[in-house]
């Protein structure tokens, strides 16, 4: 009897405990300012409180099993341990009245270069027209802005006409609606941000045996600092477009054409030669180069790089190569190589510029002195002194490369083409004078270091 009674009371206590269990406590971080700080594993960054976003999300790339994430305001602080697939919600209470719903989401490590991958790729370069990347460019081409923006889409080729004939009948598909919703204006910063995220991230995706689009990349997300991956969000919609439009059949039918473009690209763009020249001049190197292009890309080029396990890989997203029958072999190589050289070169120029940001900000503070802004030339994407200077320096360094690798007569023709393109076509209005100054400095002292060139060019720029 005693045993039964004690069991009864035990059950009663358990029931009561369940009834009075408190709900999960709402975590609140107080702040008197909209701009606060956050840190991930000790690395600090800025955070702008945005009550209008519901929720405002911080995605944490989990480089460790457990990652320390903290937020610090003028009056409060809060800390969490975050792992892959964790979702942690809290509220930032601004000035005691405005609530900003905030989430931390733990995501997988973005870059994974295994020992086997490094051994296979070190010292090599890849040129490819990836299948899902081509799908992305076709979606852009049949979108409303893609039909207007010749920088995004090269509309001059028979291949473009074939794409439009094949896929424009599917322009009402939900996948194209996604493109039209996010690419809304010609030469618009947000639209280009989405465009780059779309086509760059596409290179990590493949079709599986079920014709689903899945991410198999050693780099999961390549698209700069875009907050969302368009393919992660829309993979099913994009895969459905591929299915109903017979995209995969189209891609296979044009595979010989893509392969011929890859062969021509390798012929006209000796990346190993450019790489050796840059590494010798700058004194550092990268492990591998990947060049991805589409026959549909106009002038919207990009480059980015990633490192893991002691190995660094550089990715370039550029247009196709083209051989001009009225140019000799040297000029054909220079005209084509300029495109990829100035993308590779950013990976050397930008890290050096980082050492001189104060001088750059001073010399290029008056942006309108260096760039003529128009609604159609895309210079709004170079909004800072840092970005403007890097573009000047990157293209000017190509002149030095040409001078060391081709005969003077051909180089003079190439420099005239490039200076006109930069000043008139892209509105970097003082590029000719800048380029001439760099060439004269280099010619006067062939052993001059990159740092000396930087200091001289920044002193000259400040006086202009």
C-alpha positions, 0 to 999 in steps of 0.5 A: 500500500505504501508503494502504491501511494508513493507511486501515485504522489510521484505521478501527481508531482510529475503532472503538476510539474508539466502543467506549470512548466514555463514557456521558452524565455524570449531573449532580448538585447537592449540597444540605444543605437541602430549601429552595433557590433557583432563578432564571430569567433572573435572577428568583429563586424558592424551590424545595423538594426533593421526593425522592418525586417522580420526577421533580420538574419545573420548567417554564420559560416561554421568553420568549427563544430561550435562557433562563438557569436556575440552582439554588443550594443552601447548598453548590453551584450549577448553571446551564443554558441552556434553550430551547423543548422542551428537557428537562434532567435532573439529580439533587439529592443531599440530605445525601449520601444522598437523591436527588431526580430533577429535570427542567427542561422548556422550554415555549412563551411563554404570552402572545402579544398581536400588534400586530394583536390589540392593535389589534382588542381595545384598549378593548373587552370581550368576553362569551362562552360558549366551546364548550370551556369549556362542555364543561368545565363539563358534565364537572364537573356530571356528576362526583360532586362536581359533583352535590353542590357548588352553588358549582361548579354551579348546579343550579336551572335548566331548562338544568341539568336538560337537561344532566343528562338528556343527559350523565349517561348518559355518567358512566362515560366515562374523561373523567368518571373524570379529573374524579372523580380530581381533584375529590374533595371539596366546598369542597376547596382541591386540588379547586378548584385543579383545577376552576379550571385546567380551566375557565379553561384551556378558554377557550384551546381550540377544536375543529378540523375533525377535532373534535380539541381544540387550543389556539389561545389568545393566552393558552395557560394561564389557570388561575392557577399550576396546575402542569398543564393538564388539557386539554393532558393529557386533550384526546383523552379529552375530545374522545372524550367530546364525540364519543360524547355528541354534545356539539357538537350539544348546544352548537349546539342551545342556541346561541340560549340562550347568545346570549340570556344574553350579551345579558342579561349585557351589559344588566345589566353595563355593564363600560365604566361600571365600568371608567371609574369604577375607572380614575378612582379608581385612576389606572391601567387595563387594555387589555381585559376578557374575561368568560367564563361558563357557565349551569352556574357557581354562585358559583365566580368567578375573575379573572386578567390577562396582559400582553405587548407593552405590552398588558394583558388581564383575564379574568373567569370568572363565573356568568350574569346573572339578572333578578329580576322583583321588583326594579327596573332599578337593583337588577337592575343592582347585584345582577348587576354586583356579581359582575363588578365584584368580579372586575374590582376585584381587578385594582385592589385587589390591586396597591395592597394589594401596597404595604401588605403589612406593615400588612395582615399586622399588622392581619389577623394574627388570621384568626379575628377576621375570618373564621368558618371552616366546612366549607362556606363556602369561606373556606379559600381565603382563607388569608392576611391578604392574601387576607382583606383584599383580599376585604373591600376589594374588596366594600366598594369596590363600595358606593362605586361604587353610591353614585356611580351610583344613587339612595340608596334603591336603594343602601341596599337593595343594601348591606343585601343585600351585607352580609348575604351577606358576613357570613352567607353567606360568613362575613366576619363584620365586613364590615358594620362594615368597609363602614360605615367605608369609606363614612363615610370616603369620604362625609366627603371625596369627594376622598380618594385610594385610598392615604388610604383604605387607610391609614385602613382599615388603622389602623381594622382594627388597632384592632378 
